[in-house]
Amino acid sequence: MDSEETPYLLPDGDRVWVIRTSTAAGLLPQMLDRFRANQPEPLIFGDSGQPEAVVIPFDLWRRLDALATDEEGFDATYAVVRERLANPGRSIPIEEVAEELGLNLDEPVPDSDLPKPQ
């Protein structure tokens, strides 16, 4: 009998656990409870130990979909900034903001009006 869970090695060296499809179907109610409890870890499933699909929270899917369809990244960035301005909270280090927006602070800004470093 096949195991209900199989480790799968990703190209970057990370490992994920793949749940059999028949088992994943029975776990959906538990996944919904976890998502409602703000535990967004995905459910990865497929047959023969190969990852074929992922169950993730709907809000996460919406953010990923927006990022995937927004070639310049403007809409997603604008949404994050708009949310932050509407809900001011603690000060956030620029590194965290850059990571959330998918920006590399070490990358030069193209077509910038900023003076070049000497």
C-alpha positions as CSV (number, residue, x, y, z in Angstrom):
1,M,0.0,0.0,0.0
2,D,1.3,3.5,-0.9
3,S,2.0,6.0,1.8
4,E,-0.6,8.7,2.3
5,E,2.2,11.3,2.2
6,T,5.3,11.3,0.0
7,P,8.3,13.7,0.3
8,Y,9.1,15.6,-3.0
9,L,12.3,17.4,-3.5
10,L,12.0,20.7,-5.3
11,P,14.7,22.0,-7.7
12,D,15.8,24.6,-5.2
13,G,16.5,21.8,-2.6
14,D,13.4,22.5,-0.5
15,R,11.2,19.5,0.3
16,V,7.4,19.5,0.3
17,W,5.0,16.7,1.3
18,V,2.6,15.5,-1.3
19,I,-0.7,14.0,-0.1
20,R,-2.5,11.3,-2.1
21,T,-5.4,12.8,-4.0
22,S,-7.9,10.4,-2.4
23,T,-6.6,11.5,1.1
24,A,-6.7,15.2,0.2
25,A,-10.4,15.0,-0.6
26,G,-11.1,14.0,2.9
27,L,-8.9,16.7,4.4
28,L,-10.7,19.6,2.7
29,P,-13.0,20.4,5.7
30,Q,-10.0,20.4,8.0
31,M,-8.1,22.7,5.6
32,L,-11.0,25.2,5.7
33,D,-10.9,25.2,9.5
34,R,-7.2,25.8,9.4
35,F,-7.5,28.7,6.9
36,R,-10.3,30.2,9.1
37,A,-7.9,30.0,12.1
38,N,-5.3,32.0,10.1
39,Q,-3.1,28.9,9.4
40,P,-2.5,29.3,5.7
41,E,-0.1,26.4,5.1
42,P,-1.1,24.9,1.7
43,L,-2.3,21.4,1.0
44,I,-0.2,19.9,-1.8
45,F,-1.6,16.8,-3.4
46,G,-1.2,14.5,-6.4
47,D,-0.8,10.9,-7.4
48,S,2.4,8.8,-7.5
49,G,4.1,11.3,-5.1
50,Q,4.1,14.0,-7.7
51,P,2.7,17.4,-6.8
52,E,-0.1,18.3,-9.1
53,A,-2.3,20.8,-7.3
54,V,-2.4,23.0,-4.2
55,V,-5.2,24.2,-1.9
56,I,-4.5,27.7,-0.5
57,P,-6.6,30.3,1.1
58,F,-8.8,32.3,-1.3
59,D,-7.3,35.7,-0.2
60,L,-3.8,34.4,-1.0
61,W,-5.0,33.2,-4.4
62,R,-6.4,36.6,-5.1
63,R,-3.1,38.3,-4.3
64,L,-1.1,35.8,-6.3
65,D,-3.5,36.2,-9.3
66,A,-3.2,40.0,-9.1
67,L,0.6,39.7,-9.1
68,A,0.6,37.3,-12.0
69,T,-1.6,39.4,-14.2
70,D,-0.1,42.8,-13.3
71,E,3.0,42.9,-15.5
72,E,4.4,46.1,-14.1
73,G,3.5,45.3,-10.5
74,F,1.7,48.7,-10.1
75,D,-1.7,47.4,-9.1
76,A,-0.4,45.1,-6.4
77,T,2.0,47.7,-5.0
78,Y,-0.7,50.3,-5.0
79,A,-3.1,48.0,-3.2
80,V,-0.5,47.3,-0.5
81,V,0.3,51.0,0.0
82,R,-3.5,51.9,0.0
83,E,-4.1,49.3,2.7
84,R,-1.1,50.5,4.8
85,L,-2.3,54.1,4.6
86,A,-5.8,53.1,5.6
87,N,-4.7,51.1,8.5
88,P,-1.6,52.8,10.0
89,G,0.2,50.7,12.5
90,R,3.7,50.1,13.7
91,S,6.6,51.3,11.7
92,I,7.8,48.7,9.2
93,P,11.5,48.4,8.2
94,I,12.1,49.2,4.5
95,E,13.5,45.8,4.0
96,E,10.2,44.1,5.0
97,V,8.3,46.5,2.7
98,A,10.6,45.7,-0.2
99,E,10.3,42.0,0.4
100,E,6.5,42.2,0.5
101,L,6.4,44.2,-2.7
102,G,9.0,41.9,-4.4
103,L,11.6,44.6,-4.7
104,N,15.3,44.1,-4.5
105,L,16.9,47.1,-2.7
106,D,20.3,46.2,-4.1
107,E,19.1,46.4,-7.7
108,P,19.8,49.6,-9.6
109,V,16.7,51.6,-10.5
110,P,16.4,51.8,-14.3
111,D,15.8,55.2,-15.9
112,S,16.2,56.9,-12.6
113,D,16.7,60.6,-12.2
114,L,18.9,59.9,-9.2
115,P,22.5,60.9,-9.5
116,K,24.9,58.0,-10.2
117,P,27.1,57.0,-7.2
118,Q,30.7,58.2,-7.6
